[in-house]
């Protein structure tokens, strides 16, 4: 028997959900090459016509989110359940966003300071209390750098 093909390395998602072949005709020309064939997510469970960002993160085992600054900002639909789902796949999720409505404080707190973050809002320091798990917790300061599209 042939081995199943590896999962795609890149999932492109907009506010509607995963970019798929069934949506290709309605996508802008520059997004059409990013649309996945239906076989790439065969067997996934999702509620709508296509998987949402959260459904894609969970079933695609996504550990990096990159907002490329095209169309609708990623962080306008990035939420705590999605970030926590990323934490199930990696100790250090990566979130890079050039237009994020969420505060860095939320993202640092949700990931307990373990995420690699770069956001569009001016660079800031975020302080939070880390319980340390083994009793060695304390106040932690995380510096979140600014990223731009330049």
C-alpha positions as CSV (number, residue, x, y, z in Angstrom):
1,X,0.0,0.0,0.0
2,X,1.2,3.5,-0.8
3,X,1.9,5.9,2.1
4,X,-0.4,8.9,2.4
5,X,1.1,12.1,1.1
6,X,2.5,14.5,3.6
7,X,0.1,17.3,4.8
8,X,0.5,20.7,3.1
9,X,3.2,22.9,4.6
10,X,1.2,26.0,4.0
11,X,-2.4,26.7,4.8
12,X,-3.8,30.0,3.5
13,X,-6.8,31.3,5.4
14,X,-8.9,34.4,5.0
15,X,-11.9,35.6,7.0
16,X,-14.1,33.0,5.3
17,X,-11.8,30.1,6.0
18,X,-9.3,27.9,4.3
19,X,-8.5,28.8,0.7
20,X,-9.7,25.8,-1.2
21,X,-10.1,24.7,-4.9
22,X,-13.8,25.0,-4.5
23,X,-13.4,28.7,-3.7
24,X,-10.6,29.4,-6.3
25,X,-12.9,31.2,-8.8
26,X,-14.0,33.7,-6.2
27,X,-10.5,34.4,-5.0
28,X,-8.3,37.3,-6.1
29,X,-5.8,36.1,-8.8
30,X,-2.8,36.4,-6.5
31,X,-4.5,34.1,-3.9
32,X,-5.6,31.4,-6.4
33,X,-2.3,29.5,-6.3
34,X,-2.6,29.2,-2.5
35,X,-5.9,27.3,-2.7
36,X,-5.6,23.7,-1.6
37,X,-7.1,20.8,-3.5
38,X,-9.9,19.1,-1.5
39,X,-7.7,16.0,-1.1
40,X,-5.3,18.0,1.1
41,X,-7.8,18.2,3.9
42,X,-9.8,15.0,3.2
43,X,-11.1,13.5,6.5
44,X,-11.2,16.8,8.4
45,X,-14.3,17.7,10.3
46,X,-15.6,21.3,9.9
47,X,-18.9,23.0,10.4
48,X,-19.2,25.2,7.3
49,X,-18.3,25.0,3.6
50,X,-14.6,25.2,4.4
51,X,-12.5,24.9,7.6
52,X,-12.2,28.0,9.7
53,X,-8.9,29.3,11.1
54,X,-9.5,27.4,14.3
55,X,-10.4,24.2,12.5
56,X,-7.4,24.6,10.2
57,X,-5.0,25.1,13.2
58,X,-6.4,22.1,15.0
59,X,-6.5,19.6,12.1
60,X,-3.5,21.0,10.2
61,X,-1.4,21.1,13.4
62,X,-0.4,24.7,12.6
63,X,2.4,26.2,14.7
64,X,3.1,29.4,12.8
65,X,0.7,32.2,11.9
66,X,1.9,34.8,9.4
67,X,-0.4,37.7,8.5
68,X,0.8,38.8,5.1
69,X,-1.2,42.0,5.2
70,X,-3.5,41.2,2.3
71,X,-7.2,41.7,2.7
72,X,-8.7,41.1,6.1
73,X,-6.2,41.3,9.0
74,X,-5.5,37.9,10.6
75,X,-5.7,39.2,14.1
76,X,-9.2,40.4,13.5
77,X,-10.3,36.8,13.8
78,X,-7.4,35.4,15.8
79,X,-8.7,34.5,19.3
80,X,-7.7,32.7,22.5
81,X,-9.1,29.2,21.4
82,X,-7.0,29.4,18.2
83,X,-3.8,30.4,20.1
84,X,-4.4,27.7,22.7
85,X,-4.9,25.2,19.9
86,X,-1.4,26.1,18.5
87,X,0.0,25.4,21.9
88,X,-1.0,21.8,21.6
89,X,1.3,21.4,18.5
90,X,4.4,23.3,19.7
91,X,5.9,24.8,22.8
92,X,6.8,28.0,21.0
93,X,4.1,29.1,18.5
94,X,5.0,31.9,16.1
95,X,2.6,34.7,15.5
96,X,3.7,37.5,13.1
97,X,1.1,40.1,12.4
98,X,1.4,43.5,10.7
99,X,-2.1,44.6,11.6
100,X,-3.1,43.1,14.9
101,X,-6.1,44.3,16.9
102,X,-5.2,42.0,19.8
103,X,-2.8,43.3,22.4
104,X,0.5,41.7,22.9
105,X,-0.5,41.3,26.6
106,X,-3.2,38.9,25.6
107,X,-1.0,36.8,23.4
108,X,1.8,36.7,26.0
109,X,-0.5,35.7,28.8
110,X,-2.3,33.1,26.7
111,X,1.0,31.4,25.8
112,X,2.6,32.0,29.2
113,X,5.4,34.0,27.4
114,X,6.5,31.0,25.2
115,X,5.3,32.4,21.8
116,X,7.6,34.1,19.4
117,X,5.6,37.3,18.6
118,X,6.1,40.3,16.4
119,X,3.3,42.8,16.0
120,X,2.5,46.0,14.2
121,X,1.8,48.0,17.3
122,X,4.9,49.8,18.7
123,X,7.3,47.5,20.4
124,X,6.3,47.0,24.0
125,X,7.2,45.1,27.1
126,X,4.6,42.9,28.6
127,X,4.8,41.8,32.3
128,X,2.9,38.8,33.6
129,X,3.1,36.4,36.5
130,X,4.5,33.0,35.6
131,X,3.5,30.3,38.1
132,X,6.5,28.3,37.0
133,X,4.8,24.9,37.3
134,X,7.3,23.7,39.9
135,X,7.0,26.5,42.4
136,X,9.7,28.6,40.8
137,X,7.4,31.2,39.3
138,X,7.7,35.0,39.4
139,X,7.2,38.1,37.4
140,X,8.4,37.9,33.9
141,X,8.9,40.7,31.3
142,X,8.6,39.8,27.6
143,X,9.7,42.3,24.9
144,X,7.4,42.1,21.8
145,X,9.2,43.6,18.8
146,X,7.4,45.6,16.1
147,X,7.2,44.1,12.6
148,X,6.4,46.1,9.5
149,X,5.6,45.3,5.9
150,X,8.6,47.4,4.8
